[in-house]
């Protein structure tokens, strides 16, 4: 009887070891099997981000094309020149400066061709 107990104990240890190895192999297999799904999710996320970037760049491109078309017209050129503070040769530059008067009310100073005038 003494001989059977160590062999039964040894059988249990070997079965538990075998079960542990099988569990480890199955876990490794599950991790490997899940990799394509993880890669698919990452790829889908990247595709969504890239599509959004393409939409943004397309909108910027459309705006640039509209601006280019506008700048190819005489009205568009004039608008851009006005933004850059250009005036026509026959125009007189006028500068209006708003300040607060001594009584607390806003007052405007108009400068025209170097002379300062206050509106009455």
C-alpha positions as a printed Julia matrix, in Angstrom:
120×3 Matrix{Float64}:
   0.0     0.0     0.0
   2.81    2.35    0.65
   3.92    1.99   -2.96
   0.58    3.12   -4.4
   0.38    6.5    -2.67
   3.53    8.02   -4.19
   2.47    6.89   -7.65
  -1.03    8.38   -7.15
   0.55   11.61   -5.98
   2.91   11.56   -8.94
  -0.03   10.97  -11.31
  -1.84   13.99   -9.9
   1.24   16.19  -10.23
   1.78   15.09  -13.83
  -1.9    15.61  -14.7
  -1.86   19.09  -13.16
   1.37   19.9   -15.01
  -0.11   18.66  -18.26
  -3.27   20.68  -17.65
  -1.15   23.77  -16.91
   0.82   23.32  -20.13
  -2.4    22.83  -22.12
  -3.86   26.01  -20.56
  -0.69   27.95  -21.46
  -0.78   26.64  -25.03
  -4.46   27.55  -25.36
  -3.82   31.03  -23.95
  -0.94   31.57  -26.4
  -3.17   30.36  -29.24
  -5.98   32.71  -28.15
  -3.59   35.68  -28.08
  -2.3    34.81  -31.55
  -5.83   34.26  -32.86
  -6.92   37.68  -31.53
  -4.1    39.59  -33.3
  -5.88   39.87  -36.67
  -8.99   41.26  -34.99
  -6.91   43.83  -33.1
  -5.09   44.74  -36.31
  -8.45   45.09  -38.08
  -9.74   47.47  -35.38
  -6.56   49.57  -35.56
  -6.73   49.69  -39.34
 -10.39   50.75  -39.24
  -9.53   53.53  -36.82
  -6.68   54.72  -39.06
  -8.97   54.64  -42.1
 -11.55   56.8   -40.28
  -8.87   59.31  -39.28
  -7.46   59.45  -42.81
 -10.92   59.91  -44.33
 -11.57   62.81  -41.96
  -8.22   64.33  -42.91
  -9.06   63.95  -46.61
 -12.41   65.74  -46.01
 -10.61   68.58  -44.19
  -7.99   68.92  -46.9
 -10.65   68.8   -49.61
 -12.53   71.65  -47.89
  -9.29   73.66  -47.67
  -8.6    72.93  -51.33
 -12.11   74.04  -52.32
 -11.67   77.3   -50.36
  -8.29   77.89  -52.01
  -9.77   77.29  -55.46
 -12.6    79.76  -54.73
 -10.07   82.35  -53.55
  -7.94   81.79  -56.66
 -10.99   82.2   -58.9
 -11.89   85.4   -57.03
  -8.38   86.8   -57.39
  -8.55   86.27  -61.12
 -11.35   88.85  -61.4
 -10.91   92.62  -61.26
 -13.29   92.84  -58.26
 -11.3    90.18  -56.38
  -8.04   91.97  -57.09
  -9.52   95.25  -55.81
 -10.81   93.59  -52.62
  -7.4    92.07  -51.93
  -5.67   95.39  -52.64
  -8.02   97.14  -50.19
  -7.17   94.55  -47.54
  -3.52   95.49  -48.08
  -4.43   99.2   -47.65
  -3.84  100.17  -51.27
  -5.8   103.09  -52.73
  -6.4   104.31  -56.25
  -4.36  107.28  -57.49
  -7.44  109.53  -57.59
  -8.55  108.66  -54.03
  -7.73  110.64  -50.91
  -6.72  108.54  -47.9
  -8.88  109.19  -44.84
  -8.11  107.93  -41.36
 -10.73  107.95  -38.6
  -9.49  107.68  -35.03
 -11.99  107.14  -32.23
 -11.06  108.44  -28.8
 -12.92  109.14  -25.61
 -13.55  112.85  -25.02
 -13.19  114.56  -21.63
 -16.92  114.2   -21.03
 -16.7   110.42  -21.54
 -18.43  110.4   -24.93
 -16.7   108.97  -27.98
 -15.14  111.52  -30.28
 -13.8   110.93  -33.79
 -10.79  112.61  -35.35
 -10.62  112.53  -39.1
  -7.24  112.89  -40.72
  -7.29  113.75  -44.4
  -4.16  114.45  -46.41
  -2.18  115.26  -43.3
  -4.68  117.8   -41.81
  -6.58  116.93  -38.65
 -10.24  117.88  -38.43
 -12.82  117.3   -35.73
 -16.39  116.78  -36.88
 -18.73  119.44  -35.56
